Amino acid sequence: MRVGILTAGGDSPGLNAAIRGFGKAAIGAYGMEVIGFRDGFTGLAQGRVVDLPMAALSGILTVGGTILGTSRDKLHKMSIDAQVRDMTAQAVANVKANRLDAVVILGGAGTAKNAKLLMDAGVNVVMLPKTIDNDIVCTDTSFGFATAMGVATEAIDRLHSTAHSHHRVILAELMGHRVGWLTLGAGISGGADVILIPEIPYDVANVATTVHSRIERGSAFSVIAVAEGARDQQDSAEYAEAQALVRSAGSSAERRNAKAHLAAVESAQREHTFKLARELERATGLETRVSILGYVQRGGSPGATDRMLATRVGAAAAKLVSSGVFGVMTAVHGADVVPVPLSEVAGKTKTVPINHDWITTARMVGTGLGD
């Protein structure tokens, strides 16, 4: 068999480990020939390929990023020569031109929709779950998440010493536009005093109360873990209303206007962490600072957990391709890696349930959640 592989969406720790896991199993265990497409779906649409023999897979297990490059381009609306075009048919043509029996796609929730689009166009597809956000449905976890949570936890650990020394409130803004898994996990692991996530709209007064309670107990400092998509109750209501307008829009013009309004709301709320810092400083009397981790969370060498996970789902994908099982994602269910239909994954997001054990744990140990 001859198989293509590509990485799409944002970079994540473990992408190279997964390429290696798939490639070594595909070549060594099943005798396949493997090629890679450069820069995600862009390379697939443009036919930019690179051979991936066994030698090309050596030494990449520990390397961050992706040797294939990546992009966030979408097949059905790709910018080509300053025009937006549907490149699905061209991508299918390139699959056929390269005599591929299947295409293996490494990506997150957004990538799943493109993978399904390719599948619906007649291409044999297997997807591997990759994201630091842990927001892919039908899988317990995804490679990249554990490493990012470790990096964020270490950052919160380090911020404690500065907050304690200067009697400050420090807000650590972590990645997570729509879900709070990363902030919640790192916040609990790093002992944050308050954790604010998109799933639980916060009240500034309640956050200030938590800080005041700590001051009364003799702790004149606080560290607050804030997801970049967290919002106070008023902003959350405005954002939900804008999202509802997009969902209910009928005509193309209505959808464009609704999406433009949503983008404007998101833009206006983008500096929410700094706004929260100013409000807390006034409410508590403590000097308040913001530390934004940004891309540090996504970069660097994957940890042992993600190296293991990426290798497992990569090898499992090779077995699925060899067995002729397509249109699926390699999902982690407990100790097993199992195929789940892409139709059950695409277009869906795994948010943090309000009754999740992590939420319960945070409350039990006295961590404020702002509600």
N, C-alpha and C positions, 0 to 999 in steps of 0.2 A: 504494500500500500504506500501511497505518497500523500503526505499530510502537510498542511500549512498551519502556522501558528502566529498569533499577533497579540499585542498588549494594547489595551484601550483605556481611556479615561485618565484620571490622575495617577501619578506614580505611587508606589506603595512598597514597603519592605517585603521581600519575598517573591517579587516578580521573576527575578533571575533564577531563584531556587525552583520555582514552578516550571519555568522553561526547561531547566536542567532535568527536573524530575520526569516531565513528560518525554523529553527528547531521549534521555538515556533508556527509559523503559521502552519507548517506541522503537528505537533502533536496536538496543541490545536484547530485549526480550521478545519483540515481535517482528524484527527485520524490516521495519518501515524506513522510508526515506522522508526526511523532514526538511522543510524550508520555512523561513520566517518572512513576514511582511513588515516593512519599515513603518514606524509611526502610526500604528493602529489602523483604523479603517481608511485613513488617507492613503496609506501604502497599498492597501488591498484594492482601492478604487483606481490607483495609478499604476498598479502592477510592479511596485518596487519590492523586489525579493532578494533574499540572501540565503545561501545554502547553510544548513545547520548540521554538519556531520558531528560525530562524537567528539572530535577534537575541539570544536567550537564551544562545547558545553563544559569543558574543563576549566576549573578555577572560578566559576561564576556563582557558586552556592552562597558565598558570603558577601557578594557585591550588591550594593544598593542600586536602586533605579532599575532600568531594563536595557539590556544590550540591543533590543530591537527598536527602542524609542517608542513614544506614545503620543497620542493627541486626543482631544475631546470631540473631534469631528464626527458628525452623524451621517450615515449613508444617505438618508433620504433628503437631507438639506446640507450639502457640503459646499463650501465656498470655493469656486473654481473660476479664475480669471475675473474676479470681482462680481461674479454672479452666483446665486444659490441654486444648486442643481441636485436632482435626485440621481445619485450614482450607484444605486442598487444594481441595475442591469449591467453596468460596467464591471462592478465587483464580481458578479456571477460569471461574466465573460472571462475575467482574469482567473477565476477559480478553474474554469474549464481549460483555459489556455495553458495553465500550469499542470494540467492533468491530475488534479487533486481529488482524492477520495473523501476528504473531510477537511474542515478548518476548525482548529482549536482556538478559543478566544478567552483571554484572561481579562476580567473586568468586574465592575461593580454593578449597582442597581441600574444606572443609566445604560451601561453597556449591554445589559440583558435585553433591552428593547431592540437594540441594533442587531444583536445575535438572533433574536426571534425573527426580525425582518429578513435577515439573510436565510434563515431556516424556511420561512414562508415562501421565499423565492426559489427554493429547491436545493439549497446547499446543505450537506450533512455537517451539522454543527455540534460541538461539545464546548460548554463554557466552564471555566474555573472561577470560583468566587474570590474576588480580591477587593478589599477596601479597608481603610483604617476606621471607617465609621461603624462597621458591624451592622449595616442597615439592609443587608440582603435577606429576603424572606426565604423560608424553607431550608435554612442551614443554621446550625448552632453558632457558627462563627465563620470568619473569613481570614485568609492570611493577610498580614499587615496590621491587624487590629492589636494583637498582643504586643508587638514591638512598639507601636505608637503609644499604647497605654503605658508601657514601661518608661518611655521618654518623657511623657507628660507627668507621670508620677515623680520621676526624679526632679523635674523642674519645680513641682509643688514642694517637694522636700527642701530644695535649695531656697525657695522663696520664704520658707518659714524662718530661716535664720535672719534674713534682712527685716522681715516684718517684726520679729521679736526684738531685734536690736534697736530698731528705730521707733517702736511703738506705733506701727502703721497698720492700715488695712491695705492688703495687696490683692488685686483682682487678677487672676491668671486666666486669660482668655484662651480657650482651647478650640480646636476644630470641631465642626458639627453644625451645619446650617439647619438641618431638619430633624436630627435625632441626637440624643444625649448620651449614648452608650459610652463614648470615649471619655467625656467629662465626668460622668457618673463613676465609671470604673477607676479613673485616675484620681478623682476627688476622694473616694473612699480609701483607695490604696495609699494616697499621700496624706491622709488625715486633714483634708480641707475642712474648715469650720462651717462653710456654707457651700452648697452645690446648686447651681442654677442651670436648668436644661430646658430645651424647647417644649418638652411634653408637660411641664409644670409652670404655667405663667406665674411670675413672682410679684409680690407686693414689696416695694422698697421699704415700707414701714416695718414689715416682718423681718426683712434682712437686717435692718438697723436694730431691731429688738434683739436678735441673736448676738450682734456685736456688743450691744449694751450689757447683755447678760454675761458675756465673757469678761467685760471690764469689771463688773461687780464681783466676779469670782477671782479677780486679780490678774487676768490675762488682758493686758492693754494692747492687744494686737489681734488681727484675724487674717486668715488667708481664705479667699473665696475663689472657687473654681467656676468659671462661667463659660458655657458653650457659646460659640459665636452666633448661634441662632436662638439663644434664649431671649425672651421678651417679658416685659412687665405686663400686667393684666390688661392695661389700656392698649398698648401696642399689639398685644396678642389678638385682641378682639378686632382691631383694625386690619391686621394681617389676615385673619381668618375670613373676614368679610371680603377682602380683595381676592382671596383664593376662591371663595364661593362664586364670585362674579365670573371668574375664568371658567369654572366648571359649568355654570348655567348659560354661558354665552352660546347663542345660536348661530348667527351668520359669521362669515369670515371677518367682516368689519367689527362685529361685536367682540370676537375673540381677540383681534388685534388691540382694540381699545382696552379690553379687560387686562390683557397681558401687560400693556404699557402702564396701566394704573398699578398693577401688582409690582412691576419693576420700580415704579416711583416710590411706592410704600417701602419696599425693601431698601432702596437707596436712602430714604429719609431715616430709616431705623438702623442703618449700618454702624453708626457710632454709639450704639446703645451702651456698650461697656464703659465708655468714657462718661456718658451721661449718668450712668449708675454711680460711678466713682464720685462725681461732683455731688450727687444727692446724698451719698453716704457720708461724705466729708462734712457736709452741712449738718446732717442728722446726728452724727456721732462725735464730732469734734476731733476726730483722729485724721492725721494726714493720710490721704488715700492715693494709691498709685495703681497703674495698669501695666501688666506685662503680657504682651501678645506673643505666643510661641510660634504661630504660623507654620511655615513649611518645615521647620526643624522636626516636627512630629512625623513627617512623611519620609524623611531622608535617612540615609545611612544603612548600615548593615542590618539585616534582619536578625532578631534574637533566635534562640534555639527553638522556642515553641513554633515560631513562624517558619523556620527552616524545615522542621519536621512536617508541619501541616502542608506547606507548599509542595514538598516532595511527595507526600501521600496523595494529595488531590491530583498532582501531575501524573503520577504513575497510574492512578485509578482511571484517569482520562485515556491513557494509552490502552488500557485493558478494554474500556468501553468502545473505543474506535476499532480495535481488533475484533471485537465481538459484533460490530455493526449496530451498536446502540447510539443513536443520534437524537438531536433535538432535546438535549438534557443538560443539566448542570450537575457537577460533582458536589454534592452537599454533604456536610458533616452532621451526622445524627449519632450523638453519643460517641462511642468508640469506633463507629463505622463511617465509611464514605460510600454514599449511595447516589444513584442517579435520580434526579427529580425533573419533571418536564419543564422546559423553558416557559411554556404557557402559564405555569403557576408562579413564575418568578418575575417575568417582565412587567414593568409598570407598577410594581408594588414596593412598599417601603416598610421595613421592620422598625417600628418605633419602640420606645421603652414603655412597657405596660405600667400603669400607675400602681398596680399591686405586685410588681416584680420583686423578687427577693432582694435585689440590690437596693431598691427603694426602701423596703422594710428594714433592711440592715442599717442603712444610713440614718433612718429615723431612730432606731433603737439605740444607736451609739451617740445620739444627740446632735447629729449633723443637721443644720438648717437647710431647708429646701425652698425657702422663700414664700411658701404658700400659707 
